[in-house]
Amino acid sequence: MSSDEKKISALASRVLTLARDDILMHLRFFDAALSGLERQERSRTLCMATDGQHCYYDPVFVLKAYKKEPRYLTRCYLHLLLHCIFSHNFQYEKLEMPLWDLAADIAVENVILELDFPGAALERDGDVRRKLNGMREEVGALTAERIYRYLRHNPPTQGQQEELERIFARDAHTLWKPREELQVTAEQWKKISERLKADLKSFTKARSGEETLEQNLEEATRDRCDYGELLRHFTVTGEDITVNDEEFDYIYYTYGLDHYGNLPLIEPLEYKEVHKVKEFVIAIDTSASCRGETVKAFLRKTYSLLKSGENFFHKINVHILQCDNEVRCDTKITGDDDFEKFVRYGKLTGFGATDFRPVFSYIEELRTRGEFENLKGLIYFTDGYGIYPERMPDYEVIFAFLDEDGERAPVPPWSRKVILDSDELEDERDI
């Protein structure tokens, strides 16, 4: 490295240290996050970038940007730091990359502007605010997840996307592919984000900027349960009429055929003990917020998950209840034909206020009438705005919600909660 290159490297490092200190001085709750991101020089890249472990920077880019607009470096530093805090880079491989890049940049820039941090203010922020105000009317809370769903359903033209990238992009996302060798994992960033949430309550007084930051932190730190894994709690042990290859000895079987004609010495066992689904209830909240196509997509997803891996017995007893403040309809499903008929031709009824208690009472009536032998559980698909029962039933209960909602009341401690993203159900609609 020549003397000029060493000088450029030292000056760039100093500029970034000043930017880092400025963030830490005015936004003290970012201390743990700043410590979790190690700076590393990477020449000739003409950008700043992060992989979740390092803040990579081109020293020439840093000095040119600083000379043109000193606060731009602070903005870039805070921008890519928020990407890590919100775990944007750890979701990258699951999504449409260009749209997710754009959605993540828009969400981060919205948080920065609402934090009202003078050290990161730019001359062209007026254009940024105008775009954000228009998008907020269409999307609501500007989290990356919500923006991404909006962009998927309302794809921008190439010209519109290029304009949005020019306004909102600050860093390169070329390193947003999680690698096994990274020391700072998605789980570690989640812990940093959870600590930041706690620190916000100590350092701030719930101004609008902090509220927007909290909305994005809720998305980054919420538990993403595996719905298929939760459904395994509904399986029961029982005997299924099928050949049990594990207990069948083919040596004696073939010996009998060879020596005694068509007389095998040992017949195969026609049953084996398995863990499968036999009896459960699906309750559909038919209040106005649960639309027909979304309900059908949820039913298809649930049914396909339970059927995958031969999770069903040959004979099943599934009740699909439609309900709002009372049980409006009960459809019994005993096999694939019943289910397909319901999804294709069934109509939703109800659309009143939501009360969860009548479903639990109705299930007890069914059990009293001998409708169930060994009921394993209830899946309740709902918006979550209703009255929960106080008593714990003696079967598993899952409340399935569509998308996260901070205003939703917590579920009872004896139940399980799963959040289903709108995009997760999207693929089920056209099946």
C-alpha positions in Angstrom: 0.0 0.0 0.0 1.4 3.4 -1.0 1.7 6.4 1.3 -1.3 8.0 -0.5 -3.4 4.9 -0.1 -2.5 4.7 3.6 -3.5 8.3 4.0 -6.8 7.8 2.2 -7.5 4.7 4.4 -6.8 6.5 7.6 -9.0 9.5 6.7 -11.9 7.3 5.6 -11.7 5.3 8.9 -11.7 8.6 10.8 -14.7 9.9 8.9 -16.7 6.7 9.7 -15.6 6.9 13.4 -17.1 10.4 13.5 -20.3 9.2 11.9 -20.5 6.3 14.4 -19.9 8.5 17.4 -22.5 11.0 16.1 -25.1 8.1 16.0 -24.1 6.9 19.4 -24.3 10.4 21.0 -27.8 11.2 19.7 -29.3 7.7 19.6 -27.8 6.0 22.6 -30.1 3.0 22.3 -28.1 1.8 19.3 -25.0 1.1 21.3 -25.3 -2.7 21.3 -26.2 -2.7 17.6 -23.1 -0.6 16.7 -20.9 -2.9 18.7 -22.3 -5.9 16.8 -21.2 -4.5 13.4 -17.4 -4.6 12.8 -16.0 -2.1 10.2 -13.8 -3.5 7.5 -12.2 -1.8 4.5 -12.9 -3.1 1.0 -11.3 -1.1 -1.7 -12.6 -0.5 -5.3 -16.2 -1.4 -4.4 -17.5 2.2 -4.7 -20.1 1.6 -1.9 -20.8 0.7 1.7 -22.4 -2.7 2.4 -23.0 -5.2 5.2 -23.4 -9.0 5.5 -24.7 -8.9 9.1 -21.3 -9.1 10.6 -19.2 -6.4 9.0 -19.7 -2.9 7.7 -17.7 -2.9 4.5 -16.6 0.4 2.9 -14.6 1.7 0.0 -12.3 4.4 1.5 -12.4 6.4 -1.8 -16.2 6.3 -1.9 -16.3 7.4 1.8 -14.1 10.5 1.2 -15.9 11.5 -2.0 -19.3 11.2 -0.4 -18.1 13.1 2.7 -16.7 15.9 0.5 -20.0 16.2 -1.4 -22.3 16.0 1.7 -20.7 15.2 5.1 -23.9 13.9 6.6 -24.4 11.3 3.8 -21.9 9.0 5.5 -23.8 9.1 8.8 -27.0 8.4 6.9 -25.4 5.4 5.1 -24.0 4.0 8.4 -27.4 4.3 10.1 -29.2 2.9 7.1 -27.2 -0.3 6.9 -27.2 -0.6 10.7 -31.0 -0.6 10.7 -31.0 -3.3 8.0 -29.2 -5.6 10.5 -31.4 -4.6 13.4 -34.6 -5.4 11.4 -33.0 -8.7 10.1 -33.6 -7.6 6.5 -30.5 -9.4 5.2 -31.4 -12.7 6.9 -34.7 -13.0 5.0 -33.2 -12.2 1.7 -33.0 -15.7 0.0 -36.7 -16.4 0.6 -38.1 -13.4 -1.3 -38.1 -11.7 -4.7 -34.8 -10.0 -4.4 -35.4 -6.7 -6.2 -38.7 -6.0 -4.5 -37.3 -6.9 -1.1 -34.2 -4.7 -1.6 -36.5 -1.8 -2.4 -39.0 -2.5 0.4 -36.2 -2.8 3.0 -34.6 0.5 1.9 -38.0 2.3 2.0 -38.7 1.0 5.5 -35.3 2.0 6.8 -35.4 5.5 5.3 -38.8 6.0 6.8 -37.5 5.2 10.3 -34.5 7.5 9.9 -36.6 10.5 8.8 -39.1 9.9 11.7 -36.2 9.7 14.2 -35.5 13.3 13.2 -31.8 12.9 13.6 -30.1 16.1 12.3 -26.7 14.4 11.8 -28.2 12.1 9.1 -30.4 14.8 7.4 -29.9 15.2 3.6 -30.7 18.0 1.2 -33.0 15.9 -0.9 -35.1 14.6 2.1 -38.0 16.5 0.8 -38.4 14.1 -2.1 -38.1 11.2 0.3 -40.8 12.5 2.6 -43.2 13.1 -0.3 -42.8 9.6 -1.5 -43.2 8.2 2.0 -46.4 10.2 2.7 -48.0 8.8 -0.5 -47.0 5.3 0.3 -48.2 5.5 3.9 -51.7 6.2 2.7 -51.6 3.0 0.6 -49.7 0.6 2.9 -50.2 1.8 6.5 -47.4 1.1 8.8 -44.2 1.2 6.7 -42.4 -2.0 7.7 -40.4 -3.8 5.1 -42.8 -6.8 5.2 -45.9 -4.7 4.6 -44.2 -2.6 1.8 -43.0 -5.9 0.2 -46.5 -7.3 0.1 -47.8 -4.0 -1.4 -45.1 -4.0 -4.1 -45.9 -7.6 -5.0 -49.6 -6.9 -5.4 -48.9 -3.5 -7.1 -45.6 -4.1 -9.0 -43.9 -0.8 -10.1 -42.9 -0.3 -13.7 -39.1 -0.4 -14.4 -39.0 3.4 -14.5 -40.9 3.7 -11.2 -38.6 1.1 -9.6 -35.5 2.9 -10.8 -36.8 6.2 -9.4 -37.6 4.7 -6.0 -34.2 3.1 -5.9 -32.6 6.4 -6.7 -34.5 8.1 -3.8 -34.2 5.4 -1.1 -31.1 3.2 -1.8 -28.0 4.0 0.3 -26.0 0.8 0.5 -25.3 -2.3 -1.6 -27.2 -5.5 -0.8 -24.8 -7.8 -2.7 -23.7 -9.5 0.5 -27.2 -10.2 1.8 -26.9 -13.9 1.5 -26.4 -15.6 4.9 -23.3 -17.6 5.1 -22.6 -20.4 7.6 -19.3 -19.0 8.6 -20.8 -15.7 9.9 -20.2 -15.2 13.6 -23.1 -12.9 14.1 -26.2 -14.9 13.3 -29.8 -13.9 12.7 -30.6 -15.1 16.3 -27.9 -12.8 17.7 -29.3 -9.8 15.8 -32.7 -10.7 17.1 -31.3 -10.5 20.7 -29.7 -7.2 19.9 -33.1 -6.0 18.5 -34.9 -7.2 21.6 -32.4 -5.3 23.8 -32.9 -2.2 21.7 -36.7 -2.5 22.2 -36.1 -2.5 26.0 -33.7 0.4 25.8 -36.2 2.5 23.8 -38.4 2.6 26.9 -35.6 4.0 29.0 -34.1 6.5 26.6 -37.1 7.9 24.8 -40.6 9.3 25.5 -42.5 7.5 22.7 -42.2 10.2 20.1 -43.5 9.4 16.6 -40.0 8.4 15.4 -39.6 5.9 18.1 -43.1 4.5 17.5 -42.1 3.8 13.8 -38.9 2.2 15.0 -40.8 0.0 17.4 -43.2 -1.2 14.6 -40.2 -2.4 12.6 -38.6 -4.0 15.7 -41.9 -5.9 16.3 -41.5 -7.5 12.8 -37.9 -8.3 13.4 -38.3 -9.9 16.8 -41.6 -11.6 16.6 -41.6 -15.4 16.8 -42.1 -17.1 13.5 -43.6 -20.5 14.4 -43.5 -23.4 12.0 -47.2 -24.0 11.4 -46.6 -27.5 10.2 -44.6 -28.3 13.3 -47.5 -27.0 15.5 -49.9 -29.2 13.7 -47.9 -32.3 14.7 -49.3 -31.7 18.2 -52.6 -33.0 16.8 -51.3 -36.4 15.9 -52.3 -39.4 18.0 -50.9 -42.9 18.3 -53.1 -45.6 16.7 -53.1 -48.7 14.5 -53.4 -48.2 10.8 -54.3 -51.1 8.4 -51.1 -51.3 6.4 -48.1 -53.6 5.9 -45.6 -53.2 8.7 -42.3 -53.7 6.8 -40.2 -53.2 10.0 -41.6 -56.3 11.6 -41.9 -58.5 8.5 -39.2 -61.2 8.0 -38.9 -61.9 4.2 -36.5 -64.8 4.7 -39.2 -67.1 6.3 -41.8 -65.7 3.9 -39.8 -66.6 0.8 -38.7 -70.0 2.3 -42.3 -71.1 2.6 -43.1 -70.0 -1.0 -40.1 -72.0 -2.3 -40.7 -75.2 -0.4 -44.5 -75.4 0.1 -45.8 -73.8 -3.1 -48.0 -70.8 -2.4 -47.9 -71.2 1.4 -45.8 -68.6 3.1 -44.6 -69.5 6.6 -45.4 -66.0 8.0 -48.1 -63.6 6.9 -47.2 -59.9 7.0 -48.6 -57.9 9.9 -51.4 -55.8 8.5 -51.2 -53.1 11.1 -48.6 -50.9 12.8 -48.6 -48.2 15.4 -48.3 -44.7 13.9 -48.7 -41.1 14.8 -51.5 -39.6 12.7 -54.3 -37.2 12.7 -57.8 -38.6 13.3 -60.0 -36.1 15.0 -59.8 -32.3 15.3 -61.8 -29.1 14.7 -61.1 -26.1 12.4 -63.0 -23.0 13.5 -63.3 -20.2 10.9 -64.0 -16.7 12.2 -66.4 -15.4 9.5 -66.4 -11.8 10.8 -65.9 -9.2 8.0 -62.1 -9.1 8.3 -61.8 -12.8 7.3 -62.4 -12.8 3.5 -63.6 -15.9 1.6 -60.6 -16.4 -0.6 -58.2 -16.0 2.4 -60.2 -18.5 4.4 -60.1 -21.1 1.6 -56.4 -20.6 1.2 -55.9 -21.2 4.9 -58.0 -24.4 4.8 -56.0 -25.7 1.8 -52.7 -24.9 3.6 -53.8 -26.6 6.8 -55.3 -29.7 5.0 -52.2 -30.1 2.8 -49.8 -29.8 5.7 -51.8 -32.5 7.7 -51.9 -34.8 4.6 -48.2 -34.5 3.8 -46.2 -37.4 5.0 -49.3 -39.6 5.4 -50.4 -37.7 8.6 -54.0 -38.8 8.1 -55.6 -42.1 9.1 -57.7 -43.6 6.3 -60.8 -42.5 8.2 -60.9 -39.1 9.7 -63.4 -37.0 11.6 -62.8 -33.3 11.1 -65.4 -30.6 11.8 -65.1 -27.2 10.1 -67.1 -24.7 12.1 -68.1 -21.3 10.7 -68.7 -18.8 13.5 -68.8 -15.2 14.6 -70.5 -14.6 17.9 -72.1 -18.0 17.6 -71.6 -21.2 15.6 -73.3 -20.7 12.3 -72.4 -23.9 10.4 -70.8 -27.3 11.1 -69.4 -29.3 8.1 -68.1 -32.8 8.8 -65.1 -33.9 6.8 -64.3 -37.7 6.5 -62.0 -37.6 3.5 -60.6 -35.8 0.5 -63.9 -35.7 -1.4 -65.7 -34.0 1.5 -62.9 -31.4 1.8 -62.8 -30.6 -1.9 -66.5 -30.2 -2.1 -66.5 -27.8 0.9 -63.7 -25.6 -0.5 -65.2 -25.5 -4.0 -68.8 -25.1 -3.2 -69.1 -24.1 0.4 -70.3 -20.6 1.3 -69.3 -18.6 4.4 -72.0 -17.5 6.7 -72.0 -15.2 9.7 -70.1 -11.9 9.4 -71.1 -10.6 12.8 -69.0 -9.7 15.9 -66.5 -12.2 17.2 -66.9 -14.3 20.4 -64.6 -17.3 20.7 -66.5 -18.9 23.6 -69.5 -20.4 21.7 -67.1 -22.6 19.7 -65.7 -24.2 22.8 -69.2 -24.7 24.2 -70.3 -26.3 20.9 -67.3 -28.7 20.9 -68.3 -29.9 24.4 -71.8 -30.5 23.1 -70.4 -32.6 20.2 -68.3 -34.6 22.7 -71.3 -35.2 24.9 -73.2 -36.5 21.9 -70.3 -39.0 21.2 -69.2 -37.3 18.1 -65.5 -37.6 19.1 -63.6 -40.5 20.5 -60.2 -38.8 21.0 -60.4 -35.1 20.1 -56.8 -33.8 19.8 -57.3 -30.2 19.1 -58.8 -27.0 17.7 -57.4 -24.7 15.1 -59.1 -21.3 15.2 -58.5 -19.0 12.2 -59.4 -15.4 13.2 -58.4 -11.8 13.3 -58.1 -12.1 17.0 -60.6 -9.4 18.0 -63.0 -11.3 20.2 -63.7 -12.7 23.7 -61.5 -15.6 24.8 -62.8 -18.3 27.1 -61.3 -18.3 30.6 -61.2 -22.1 31.2 -58.5 -24.3 29.6 -59.9 -27.2 27.6 -58.3 -30.7 27.7 -57.2 -30.5 24.0 -54.7 -28.5 22.1 -55.7 -25.1 20.8 -54.0 -23.1 18.1 -55.1 -19.5 17.3 -54.0 -18.7 13.7 -53.8 -15.0 12.8 -53.2 -13.4 9.4 -50.3 -11.0 9.7 -48.9 -9.4 12.9 -51.1 -6.8 14.7 -49.8 -4.9 17.7 -53.3 -3.9 18.8 -54.5 -7.5 19.1 -55.1 -8.9 22.6 -52.8 -11.7 23.8 -54.1 -15.3 23.4 -54.8 -17.3 26.6 -51.6 -18.8 28.2 -52.9 -22.3 27.6 -53.2 -21.9 23.9 -50.6 -21.6 21.0 -50.4 -18.7 18.6 -49.2 -18.8 15.0 -48.9 -15.8 12.6 -49.5 -16.6 9.0 -48.2 -14.1 6.5 -50.4 -13.1 3.6 -47.8 -14.3 1.2 -47.7 -17.7 2.8 -51.3 -18.2 1.8 -51.0 -16.6 -1.6 -49.7 -19.8 -3.3 -52.6 -21.8 -2.0 -55.3 -19.7 -3.7 -54.7 -20.9 -7.2 -54.5 -24.6 -6.4 
